[in-house]
Amino acid sequence: MNCWGHYGWVKDNSSFNLNNHILLNKATYRGSPVHDGNIQDFVSTLVEKYIPSDLPQWQVIVIPIASNKSALNVDATDEETSNSAQEEQHYYILLKIHHLIIAEEDDLHISEMLMLRDNSEKPIIEIGGYTQNISKTKSLSYFIRKPEHIERLLKYLMRVVVNQWNKFIYEFESLETPDDTSGIQITNISQLLSLLLIVAVNVMINYWKSVVAMKRKSNRYQKHLTPSEGKIKVIRRLLAREAEQRHLSWPTAKLAIQNSLQPSNLTKTWATLVWKANVNSVLALPYRIFCELMAMRDLIMKGETTLSTTYSGRLSIFLPLLIYAQMEFLRICYEIFKAPVNIFEELVQYPSREINKLNKMSYSGRKIASFSKPIDAQQLRERVAFSDEVRESDYVLSCLSGAIRDYLELYSTEVAIPKMLNTTCRTMAKGYFTDNLDDKSDYIGGVVFLPLPLKVPDREHARQIHSIIEQIRRKQVMIYLASMGQTKYDMLTSIFPRVLTKICINYFSSNFPITITEIYGESSDFETTWGQTVEDVLLFRPPQSKTCLSLNVHHFGDRYRLAVMADTQLGPDHSKIVRAFENYMESVIL
């Protein structure tokens, strides 16, 4: 339901019927069997149809594909038909889902609806090294360099804090031991204060988890939820549970204080402190100095040391992380300082103002789709010699640019082909389709604005695209990070007024009518959760606001594939983009 640009959803499942959302389609299309030759037209017809507005906006459509013999109307015996059906019968599964459902449901993952998993995510353990996954050069997936040194420093500090906290808990925790005997008894003030600190931290962590869980439940089951407890009641309940688990009570605390204030215990405590101070400062001092000297010798001779408990060993780990993180932080501050000028130049001053066919058309809002055949990247690398001047990503964008040019050439008698076309680009990782545990926004990259030169692909064209991407990496850092903040935390819509954000979205979507998305993964291996092999997965991101054409480049392992979703007003010639992309990727030699 759409009213004044806002979408309304009725959160009522009383009339929900699964048969309205999971459909087994017939195996015929316009009187002939559905096969690989006409599947694109059939899928495009299904995409064009709206889901009834009174139903939740998602559907799973199973499309059976006829065998080759039945598709070609070739006579066959019953036994041959049976064997052919067993060997060649396969299905296309079309999932139609509104983007707001994915955005609003925080704990809903696409992988849960596709029921997919990636069977190639197996780590390789190197002897004497560390665990890592095989990585290959991505195509478009590194527009902006991430702040890696700050992340490493934070991970190191977090690891140190967690290790010290676990050590602290192991020493002072008073929960029941596995053999049903009581743990450490609370007999003095130090144990009492330690347990109070553990209880306070656990209460804060559990309270935060309960708040997050209640927010998710309230978003999904707002109509059916009973009024929740107040904050004070929740905290009191958590405190009571933690105290009961650790046998902590007022009499126990009083007894611990009384024991600590006894003269004999006070004398014993002071004697222990004096002894430890003397041992650490006097008796153990020569040994500590020896260890420090050995650690310094290792650092000078080998560049690293195994004496990680020494001050020199700790500084050798922490100091480089701190220095590089500070340098990275200063670069980020410099980017923030330059951000207003860069954003104005990249979004207002530099974008092309040439009129093209896409700007002059009025659109219906209905969508059509088309997709290419798989293109072998290994054969591409054997045919084209890539270098630092022309990378594989530049070649792919050059072929995509040539395909867009060929499409606009069909209307060159009405509107001249522009020299530059404004596009927006973003990336999505394969884990978006296969992972149902992590935050799904972690697999979605930021947005950059790419002015795409429209020419026939050649080496000079690829070099021009390479220089444009290098400029994007220098000047669109803040645009990229701001769009990632919006994806993960709704940062921009929470800071700026809703009216202003709508005006900006309409302005930029009209000036940037094409969106390019790269979906990348280390391998092309997919399978269902029950182990059945999936040949391929294609994502059709719908054009939103005033954009009219969405180009989705899939790069899984050594395979490229293009999926196009366009407004119906751009059809039926939208398939020209797919055919031209296939032709350029298989024939152009730089």
N, C-alpha and C positions, 0 to 999 in steps of 0.2 A: 504494500500500500504506500502510495507516494503523495505527499501534500506539501507544497511550498518547499520542496527540496529536502524534507525530513521523511524518514522512514518510520512507520509504526509497526510494531510486532505484538501480536496477541499471545501472551505466554499462557496458553490454555491447551492442555493435552487431552481434554475430555473427548474430543471428536477425532483424535489421531488414529489414522488407519495406515498400517505399514504398506498395504497394497497400493496406496497412492504415491509411494516414494521409491519402492524397489520394483522395477518393471522388467519383465522379459519380453523384449520386442520380437515381432515377427521377422522371419528371415527373408522377406521379400521387400523390394523397393520399386514402386511404380511398375508392378507386374513381373519383375524379374528378380532372381535370387540376389541377395546381398553378397558381394564378394569384394576382393581387394581392389577391383577396378572401379567400383562405384561407391565404396565406403565413404569417401570424402564428401560426396554429394549428400549421402544419407545422413552423416554426422552433422553436416552444415544445416540440413533441414531440421534435425532435432534441436540443434543449438538455437535456431531462429525462433522456435516456439517458446512462449512464456509458460512458466509454471503457474497454475491457477492462483490468483491472489489470495484466496481464502485458505491456502495450504502453506505450511512452513516451506520456505524457499530452498528446498534441496531435493534432488532426485538421483537415483542410481538406475541407469538404463543398461541392461545386458543385451548385446546385439550378437546373435549367432551368425557365423559366416558359413556360407554353403561351401561344400568341397568343389574342387576345380571342375570335376566332371559334371556335377549337377549344375554348376554355374554356366558351363558352356553347352549344356543340353546334349551331352554325349551319352549314347546308350551304354549301359553297363549291367552286368548280372547282379543278382542280389548279393552274392558273396563279395564281389568287387566293391559294391556300394557300401557294404558293412565295413570292410577293411579300410576303404577310403575315409569313411566317417571317423573311424577310430584313429587313423593316422593324421588326418588333415583338419579335423574339426577344431576350430578355435573361436574365440570370442573377443569382441571389443566391449569394454565397459566404460560407459560415459557417465561421469559424475558431474552434475550441475548443482552448484551451491552458491548462494549469494555471499558476496564478500563481507557483508556486515555480520553474518552468522559467525564466520571465522574470527572477525575482529572483536566481537562482543563476548564470545565464549572463551575465556582465558584458558580453560583446561581441555578444550576440544582441539585435537590435532587432525590434520588432513589424513595422516597415516592410519588413524582409527577408522576413517570412512573408506579409504582405499584398501585397508588391510594388507599393507605392504611392509616388507622389511628388506634390508640390504644385507645379503649374505657375504659381501666382500669385505666388511669391516672387521678384519682380523689383524691384530698387531703383529709386527715382526720384531722379535727380540734378538738384538745383536749381542754376541759374547763380548763382555767388557764394555758394552755401550749402554744404551737406554732403549726403552720401548718406543717405537714409532710406527707410523703407517706409511705405506708407499705413497709418495706425492709426485704428481706430474705438474707440468707447467699449465696453469689455468689460462683461459683465453681472455675474458674480459673481467675476471673476478677480482682483480687487484687495481681498481681505479685509484684508490687512496690507501696509503700506507697506514696501518694501525699503530697506535702508540704502544709498542711492544715492551719497551724498557720499563715504563711505569707499571705495566701489568706484571712483569717479572718481579719488580720490587715489592709490589703488594702481595703477590703470591708467596714470596719468601718471608715477608713479615707475618703473613697469616699462618704459614707453616710453623714458624717459631712460636707464635702465640698459642697455637693449637697444641704443639708438643709440650710446652710448659704447663698449659692448663691440664692436659692429660696426666702429666707427672704430678701436679698438685692434687688432682682428684684421687689418683692412686694412693697418695700418701695419707690423705685426710678423709676419704670417703668412708661412711659408716653403714653402708647397705649390707644386707645379708650376703654372706659368702656362698659359693656354690655347694658346699658340704653342709648347709643348713646351720652353721654356727655363726654367731653374731660377729660383725666386723669390729673395727676399732671403736672402743668405748670412749665416750666424752668424759675426760677426767680433768681437763684444765682449760684455761681461757683461750689458749692458742687453738686448740682443737675446736672449741665452741665458735670462735670467730671464723675459722676456716670453713666450718659447715654452714654458718650463716651466709658466707659469701657464695658458696656452692648453691645453696637454696635460692638466693636472690637471682643468680645468673640463670638457673634453670626455670625459675618462675617467669623471668622476662622472655626467655626463648619460647616457652610454651604459650605465653600470652600472645606473643607476636604470631605464632603459628595458628592459634585459634582465631585471631582477628582476620588473618588472610583466608582461612577456611570459611569463616562466616561471610566474608565479602563475596567469595565465589558462589556460595550457596544462595545468597540473597540475589545475585545477578541472575541465577538460573531458576530458582524456585521462590521468587519474591511473593507470589500470591499464596503459597501454601505454607510459608514459614510462620511459626509461632513467635511472639515477641522474645527477643534474646535477652540474656541476663545483662545486668549492668556491669560496668568495668570493675567496680569495687567487689561485687559478688564473685566475679570470675577470678580476680586476683586472690581473694580470700580462700576460694576453693582450691586453687593451685598451691597456695601456701600450706594449707592443711594437708594436702596430699604429699607434698615434698617432706614436710616435718614428720608425718607418720611413717614414711618409707625409711627415714634416717633416725627414727626413735628419738626425735628432738621434741622436748617438752619443757615447760617452766620448771618443774622439779629437777630435771636433768641439768638445765642451765644454771640453776641456783647451786646445785651440788658441785658443778665444775668450777664456779667462781669461789665457793668456799674452800675447795681443795687447793686452788691456786694461791689463796691468801694465807694458807698455813705457813708458819715460819720455816718448817723443815723443807717444804716444797719451794718456797721462795729462795732459800739458801741453795738448794739443789739446782734451781733454774739459773741463778747468777753464776754458780760455779761452772755449769755447762757452757754458758755464754763466754766466760773468761777463757776457759780451756780451748774452745773453738777459735776464738780470736787469736790466742797465742799460737795455736797450731798453724792457722792459715797465714799469719803475718810473720812468724819467726821460723818455726820448724820446717814448714813446707815451702818457704820462700826460695831456697836454693834450687829445689826441684822445679818450681814454676819458672824460674829464670832459665834453667837448662832447657825446658820444653819450649819456651819462647825463642831461644836462640836456635834450636833445632828447626822450629817452624820457619823462622826467617831464612835459615840456610836453604831449606827446601824451596821457599818462594823465589830466592835469588837463583838457585841452580836449576830448578825444574819448572818454576812458574806456578806450582801448586803444592799443597801440603796435606798430609793425612791427619795432622794434629788439629782437628777442627775445633777442639775445646779450648785452644789457646786464644789469646786476644789477637795475635797476628793471623791465625787461621780464620777467625770470625771476620776480621777487617778485610782480609783478602777476598771474602765472598760478598760482604755487605758494601764495601766502599765502591767497587766498580759499578754495582747496581745503582747506588745512590748517585754517583756522578753522571752516569748515562741517563738516569731518570730525570735529574735536574736539567740536563741539556735538552732532553725531550720536552720537559715542561716549559722551558724558555722558548723553544720553537713553537709550542702550542700558544703561548702568550703572544708571540709575535704574529701568529696567524689570526688570533682574535683581534689584535690591534689593526691588522690589515683587512679584517673581514668586511666592514661596511663598504669600503671602496671596491673590493673584489666582487662582492655580491651585486653591487650596482652595475659594475662593468659586465659581469657574466650573464646577468638576467635582463638588463635593460639596454646597455650600450652596444654590446657585441652581437647579440642575436640578429639573424638576418630579418629584414623587413620586406623581403620579396613576396609578392602574392603568388600563391600556388593553387592548384585545383582543390586541395583539401580545405583551404580556407574559405572557398566560395560556395561550398556545398552545404545544404541543409540536411540534417541527419534524423533518422527515424527512432533510434534507440535500440532497435533490434540488431542482433549480431549474427554473423555468418563466420564460418571457419574453413581453413584449409591447412594442409601440412605436407611437408616434403618427404621424400624417401630418405633412409639413412645414408650418410656420406662418410666414407672411410677416411679418417684423418691420417692414418699411416700412409696410404697411397698419396695423400696430399703432401705430406712431408717428403716423400721420395721424389715428387714432381717439382716442388718448389723449395729452393734453398733459403731458409729464413735466417735472419741475423739480428743484431741489435738495432739496426736501422729499420728493418721491416720484420715485425714479429708475426706470429700466427694470428694473434688477435687483430692486428691491423689488416691482414689479408681477409679475414672473415667479415670485418666491418666494411671493407672495400667491396666485397661481393654483395653484401646486403645493400650498400648504397647504390651499386649498379642495378640491382633488382628493383629498388624503389624508383630509380630513374626510368627504367623500362616501363614501369606501370604508368608514371606520369606522362611518358611520351605518347601514350594512347590518347591523351587529351591535350596534346601540344597545339592543336589547331584552335582550341578555346583559350587556354592559358599557357604561357611560355613556361618551359621547365626552369625552375630556379637553380642558381648556381650552388646555393647553400640551403639546407633544410634543417630547421630546429627540431631536435628530438630530446627526449629524456631517457636516461639509461639507469638501470639498477640490476642487481644480481640476486640470485637465490641458490642456496646450496641443496644438494640432493637429500640431505637429512630432513628437509621440510616435508618430504613425502614418506620417509621411512622411520623417523624417530617420533616416539610418542611419550617420551619422558622429559626431555629438556624443554626450555622455553622456545616456542616455535619462532619467535621474533629473532632469535640468535642466528637463524639461517637466512635472514633477509638483510641484504646490504642497503646502503644509503643510495640516494638519488643524485645523479650528476646531469648537467645540461650539456648535450653534445651537438654542436653545429656540424652537420654531416654534409660534406661536399658531394654533389651528385654528378658523377662522371662514369665513363666506362672503366672498369677496373684495370689498372696497370701499376707498374712499380712506383711511378711518380704519385699516383693517387694514394697508394698505401703509405708512402712517406708523408704525404700531407696529413693523412689521418693520424699517423704516429705523432707528428708534431702537435696536433690538436689535443691528443690524449695527454701528452706531456704537460701541456699548458693547463689542462684540467687538474692534473695531479698537483700542480703548484698553486692554483688559484681557487679551487672549489673545495678545499678541505672543510671549511665551516659549513658549506651547503650540504656536503655529504654527512657530516656529523649531526647537523640539525635535523636532517631527514631521518637518520637512525634514531635520534632521540624521540622524534614524533612516532616512529614505528613501535618503539619499545615502551615509551612512557607517556605518549600523547602530550609531549612537551609544548609544541607550538600552539595547539588548540587550547591548552590550559593557560597559556601566557597571553595570547592575543584575543581580542573579541571575536566572536563567531562571525559577525558580519564582515569584518576585515579579512578573515581567513577565506571566506567564500569568495570575496571579490578577487583576492590574490589567486585562488585556485582557478577561477573562471578566466582571469587574464592570462595566466601562464599556460593553461591547457589550450586556449585558443591560439596562442603563439607557438606552442610546441605540440602539434597535432599527433605526433607519432611517439609511442613509447617502445623502447627496446629493452628486453629482459633476457639476461643470460642465466640459464639454469645449468649448473655444472656439478660434476661429481667425479670421483676418482675412477669409477668403473661404471659399466653399463649393466651390471648385474642387479636384477630385481626378482623377488619372489613373493608369493603370498604368505600369510602367516602360517598356513598349513603346508607350505613347501612346494607349491606349484610354481613353475617357472613363468615369469612375465617377460615378454619380448621387449617391451618398451613402455615408457610413460611420457605423455605429452601434457604440458600445461598451457592452457589458453587464458591469459590474463585479459579480462574484458577492458576495452577502452572506457575511461571514466570521465565525468564532467564533459568538457568539449573536445577531448581527444577522440579520434575516429579510427585509428589503426594501431594495433598492438602486435609487435613482432617478437616472438619468443624463440631465441636461439638455444637449443639444447645441446650441451657438450658433456656427454657421459663417456668417460674413458677415451677411446679412439674413435668416437662416432659423433657426427654433427647432424642436427635435424632442426628444421625451421617449422614453427607452428604459428599461423597467422589467424588473428581474430579481428574482424573489421565490421563496421556498420554496413547494413544491407545496401545502403546507397552506393557503396564502393564495389558491389558485386555486379555481375559475376566475374569481372575482370580481376578480382583480388587474387585469384589463383595464378595470375601472371607473375606475381612477386615470387611465389614458390618455385615455379618452373624456371624463372630467370636465375634465382639463387642456386638451384641445382646445377644449371648450365655453367655458371661462372665458377662455382666451387670445383667442378670436375674438369674444366678446360683452361682456365686462365693460368698463364705462366708468367711470373714476374721477372 
